[in-house]
């Protein structure tokens, strides 16, 4: 309400433009994250396929963290992971990740991450999978600068899968 004229204040046009702009940013972040993960996944597929429950767990967790971190950096422009983290930003990140993963893949990944750690093997597998967050964060920074991914980033998932194969 305008306190001087006692009339309802309306600002329709600026808000609509900002929503449309934000939706485009979410879409671009989603597509960039998907392409970046495909690049990392292709390098992992060349090395070895996902075998067994433990490697599938590591793959799902790695992918969830990678996409989340990549989209976080793309949508916030933050230099630090927790900078600019609001409820709305969290919803935008979730929307971007949801454009890449199905509902069941999201639910499964979130369940794997939040499940009670009942054994040292599960704890280790989750730790290995959580490397995806750092890899996604660094990959997004490189993407923003227009740089290619170095071997360490491209082979991160392959390394995580190889490490999970050695657990036990």
N, C-alpha and C positions, 0 to 999 in steps of 0.2 A: 504494500500500500504506500502511496505517495503521501508523506506526512504533511506536505504543504497544501495540496489540493484535496486530500481525503478521497482520492480515486484509486481504483485498483491499478497497480503497476503491471504492465505486461511487457515482456521482452521475449517475444516468440522467435523472431528471426535470428538473433545471435546464438541462442541455445540450439536451434535446429542445425545451424551450420557447424557448431562445435561437436554435436553428436555425430553428424555425418563424417566429419573429419576424423573423429576418434574411431569410428567404425572402420574407416579406410586404414588407419594405423594398425588396428587389431588384425585386420585381414592381411596386411603386408607383413606384420610380425609373424603371423601364423604360417604364411607361405614361405617366408625366409627360414623359419625354424624347421619346417618340414623338409625343405631342400637341403639344409645343413645336416640334418640328421640322416637323410638318405645318403649323403656323401660319406658320413662316418660309418653308416651301416653297410654300404657297399665295400668299404675297405675291410670291415669285419667279416663279411661273407666270403671275400677272397681267401682269408686266412682259415676260417673254419665255420661250420654251421653250428647252430644252437642245438646242443644235445642235452637232454635230461631236464629234470625239474629245477635243479639248482641254477643252471645256465639260463633257463627261461626266466627264472626269478630275477637274476642279475640283469638280463636284457630289459625286462619290463621296468625295473626300478631305474636303470640307467636312462632309458628313453624318457620316462616321466620327468626325472630331474633335469635332463638335458633340455627338453622342450620348455619346461617351466622357467629355467634360468635364462635360456635364450630369449624367450618372450618377455621376461622381466626386464632384461637389459634393453631390449628394443623399445618397450613401451614406456620406460621410465627415463631413459637416458642417464641413469644413475652411474656414478663411479664406484659406489659401494652397494653391496647386495641388499641392504635393508633401507637404503635411502629412498625417500618418496614412496614408501609402502603404505598405502591406505586401503581401506575396504574396497573402494572403487577400482583402484589399480589391481588389487587381488582378483576382483571379478573380471576385469579386462584380460588379465593373464589367463585365468581359467577359461574364458571364452576363446582366446586364441589357441590354447592347447586343445580345447574341445573341437576345434575345426580340423585338427590333425588326427586325434584319437577318437575311437567310438566310446559310447557311454560305458560299455562293459570293460574296455581296456582301461579307462580312467578309474572306474571302481576297483578293478583288480589291482592296479598300480598303487592306489591310495591304501587299499587293504594291506598290501605287502609291506608298504612303508610303515604303516601304523600298527601292525600286528605285534603282539607281545613277543619279545625275543626269548624263545624257549630253549634255544640251544646255541652253542658257540658257532656252529656251522651257519645258522640263520643270521646271526649277528655279523659274521664275516661276509656273507653273501650280500647283506644289506649295505655294509660299509663299502664293498666293491662297487655295487650298483650306484651308490650315492656319489661316486666320482663323476657321474654324468652332470651334476650341478656345476662343478668347476669347469668341466669341458664345455658345457653349454654357455656359461658366462664368458669364457675366453673366446669361444667361437663367435658369439654375438659381437664382441668388441672388434674382432678382426673383420667381421662382415660389415660393420658400420664404417670401418676405415677402407673398405674395398680391397682387403688383402686376402690372399689365398690361405687356406688352412695348412699349417706345417704338419709334418709327419706325426708329431706327438698328438695332435688333435685328431687327425684322420685315423690313427691307429688306437685311439683310446678305448673304443668299444671292443676292438679285437683283444687288446690287453686285458680288459676287464673279464671278458669271456674266458680267456686263457687262464687267468688267475682263478676264476671260479671252477674251472675244470680240475685245478690242483688241490682244491679244498677236500679235506677228509683225511 
